[in-house]
Amino acid sequence: MNLVNGNGNGNSQRNNIQVSADELTVVECECGGSVFQQAHQIHKLSAAHPKNPTGEPQFMNLPVHICLNCGHVKTNQDLTE
């Protein structure tokens, strides 16, 4: 299987590392749940933000993972901490 390296900022890299499932660690939520559903949070950069070159509001979809046991939302950065 190929691994995806999430760096916490919404970007991912694909690595060609060959591993089997028994070499991986299961990620768990604080509630103990280990099954997540992928979703996206929409983030807005205001038109007045100094790093916004367009002067118009900008929107970005960031991937998140929702625990199916308790509904807690985790970002890629949460998963790496």
N, C-alpha and C positions, 0 to 999 in steps of 0.2 A: 504494500500500500504506500502511497505517497503522502508525506506529511505536509501540513500547511502551517507555516510559521506566522502566527498573528503577533504583530508588534504593538498592538494596543492603540494604534492611531487610525484604524479603519483600513489599513493596507495589509495585504497578506502576500507571502511569498511561497511558492511551491518548491519543495526540495525533493530531489529524487533519492530518498533514503529508504532502503528496503528493510522493513521490520515486520514482525508478526504481531498480532493482537496481544499475545501473552507478554510481550516486551513493553507494553504501554501501561500507564497508570490511568485509572478511571478518575475523571474530574467529578467531584461531588459539591453540591450546594451546602450551605450551612445547615440546612434541614436534614441532610443525609441523602437527598434525592440525587440521582445520577443520570436522569433522562431530561434532555433539554430540547426545546424547539427553537429554530432560528427565526429571527424577525429583524426589523430595522427600526431604529429611532431616527426621527427626522430632526436635525439640528439646523438652526438658523443663525447666519452671520448678518448682523444688522447693516443697513446701508451706510450708517455713520461710523462703523468700525474702522479704525485706522489701517487695518490690513486688507480692507475690501477695496480693490482698485476700481470697481465698476460704479460705485455709488448706488447700487440697487441691492436689495436683500438677496442673499445667497443661501441655498439650502443644500444640505449634505445628508445622505443616508449613511448611518453607522450601524454595522451589524451588532446585534445583541443576541443573547441566549436566554430563554425563559425556562426556568425550572418547572417541569410539569407536575411536580409534587406540591410546591408551595406558591408558585407564580413569581418568585424572585427574579429580577432582571439582572443579568450579568453581561458586562462588556468583555471584549477580548482582553483588555487590560486587567479586569477583575480575575480572569482565569489564569493569568500568569503570575499573580501575586501570591 
